[in-house]
Amino acid sequence: MDDPAQLSEYGKILLIAIVGVLLVCATILLAKTLSPKKPNPIKLSTYECGEEAIGSSWIQINSRFYVIALVFLLFDVELIFVFPWATIFGNKELVAADGRWGWFTMIEMGMFLGILVIGLIYVWKRGDISWIKPAHVQPRVSVGIPSAAYDQLNNKSYIIRDYKEIQPSEAENTEAKVVRSGGLGFRPKFKKSN
């Protein structure tokens, strides 16, 4: 580096980092200023994989999800090391320089895969990757009512009425009459004190 006006290697890295930060900030700023802002209840609702979220988010999740994800990451990271090994293992110049190179790399990768297989066997024997379905047990409560009474109630057929339908005889028998003109909408009847 004879010319002091030139950037050093660290200067080039710094320049690339500055340009990267500026590009990220510029795209975020453009997205903020150019995007339409018309929120509505549908856009503000929770969206989860194409399904509407039902119930509370405070539910118990089986810890096996976490363990299986970690085992997946373990073997996923293994592939990161296997691909470069495979490209270097077949390098003709290294094999020509020393004939033991091929055996060394083969034993090294065998040890690496062996350790990973031992880890997989350990996790498998522990039962962390076997998916255990919960056994559904119907709750039993000891009460003084005989089970024949429950069977009789369950086997009986019932007439189901529409809840919207109001029978005129039932509307006349009600004590509280609905007042249609302003006010509370109903008039409660109180017992007169003596």
N, C-alpha and C positions, 0 to 999 in steps of 0.2 A: 504494500500500500504506500506507494511513493507520493501520490497526490493527496494532500490533506483535505481537499474539497470533496473527495469521495467518502461515501458512507462506509462505516465498518460493518461487519456481519451483524453485530448487535443493533446497529442503527437501522439496518434493513428490517430486522424483526420488530423493532419499535415502530417503524413506519407502517408495517403491515398491521400491527395491533391498533394503531391510531386510526387507520383507514377502516378497519373492521368495526371499531366502536362507532365511528361516524356514520357508517352505512346502517348499522342497527338502529342508532338514534334517529336517523333520517327516515327510515321506513316506519318506525313506530310513530313519529310525528306526522308523517303523511297519512297513515291509517287513522290517526286520531282526528285530523282536520278534514279529511275527505269522506270519511264513512258517514252514512246517514244515521241520524239519531232519532228514531221513532220507536221508543219502547212501548210495548203493549203486554198484556198479561201472558199471551202465548210465548212471546220472545223472552220474557223474564222467568218463565217456568223452568223447573229443573228438567234437563234432558239427559237420559241415561241409555245409551246404546239403542236408540229408537223406541224405547219403552217409556211410558209415563211412570214417574216415581210414585210408589204406593207405600204408605205407612211411614214409620219413623226411621231415621237414619241411625238411631241408636239401637242396633241389633247386635247380637253375638255372632261373630264369624268364626268358623272353625279354624284353629291354628294350623291345620294341615295345609291350607292354602299357602301360608307363609313358607312352610317347610318345603313344599313341592316347588314353589318359585325359587327358593335357594338352591335346590338340587338341579333345577333346570339351568340356573345361572352358572353353576359349577361346571356342567358339561358344555354349556355354551362357550364359556371362557376357555375350556379345553381346546375347542376348535381354533381359537385364535392362535394357540401355540402350535397346533398340528400343521396348519397350512404353511407357515414359514419354514418349519422343519422339513416338510416334504419338498419344498423348492430348493433348499440348500443341500438336502440329502442327495439329490440327483445331479449336483454340480460336478461336471466331469473333471474340472481342473483340480478340485480338492481331492477327488478320488485318485486321480493320477499322481498327485503329490505324495500321498501316503495311502497305502492299501488298507491300513487299519481304520481309516476314516469312516468307511461304510459300516463296519462292525461297531465302532464306538457310537455313532449316531443311532444305530438300530437298538443297541442296549440301553442308551439314554432314553429313547422314546418308549421302550418297553417298560422301564422303571417308572416313567411319568404316568403312562396309562395304567400300570399296575397299581400305583397309589390311588388313582382315581377309581379304579374298579374295587379296590378294598374299601374305599369310602362309600361307594354305592352299595356294596354288600352289607356294610355296617348299618346304613340307613334303612335298607330293605329288611334286615333281620330285626331291627328295632320296631319295624311296623310303621315307619313314618310316611312311606309312600304307598301303602296299601289303603285303599279308600274304604273306610268302614261306614256302612249305611246305618243310621240310627234305627234301633228296634222300637217300633211304635207300640206302646203299651196303653191299653184303654184303662183309664183311672177307675179304681174300685173304691167305693165308700160304703162302709157298713152302716146301714140304717135299719130301723125297725119295720120298714115297709117291705112286704114280700115281693119277689121279682114277678110273680103272676099279676100283680096290680099294674106294674109298669108294662108288661106285655099286653094287658087288656087295653091300656090307654094308647099304646103305640099301634095296635091293630085296629082300633076303632076309626071309622072314616068320619071326617068332620066337614061341615059345609063352610066354605070360605066366602065371605061377603066382600064386596068391593068397599074399600074404606071411603071412597069419594061419594058413594051413594048414600043419601040420607032419606030415611023413611019418614013420611009425614007424621005417622003416629009417634015416632020417637022424638021428632022436633017439638011436638006439642007438650010432651011430658017433661021436658027439661025445665028446671026451675029458673035458670038464668036466661033471660031473653036477650037476643042480640039487638042492640040499638044501632040503626043504620045512619042516623044523623050524628055528626061530630061527637066530640067528647072522647071518652075512654074506649068506646066500642062495645062495652058491656056494662050492665048494672048489677053489682053484687047485692044479694039479699042478705041482710043481717037479722039475726034473731032479736026481737024486741026484749029489752030487759024489763022485768016486773018491778 
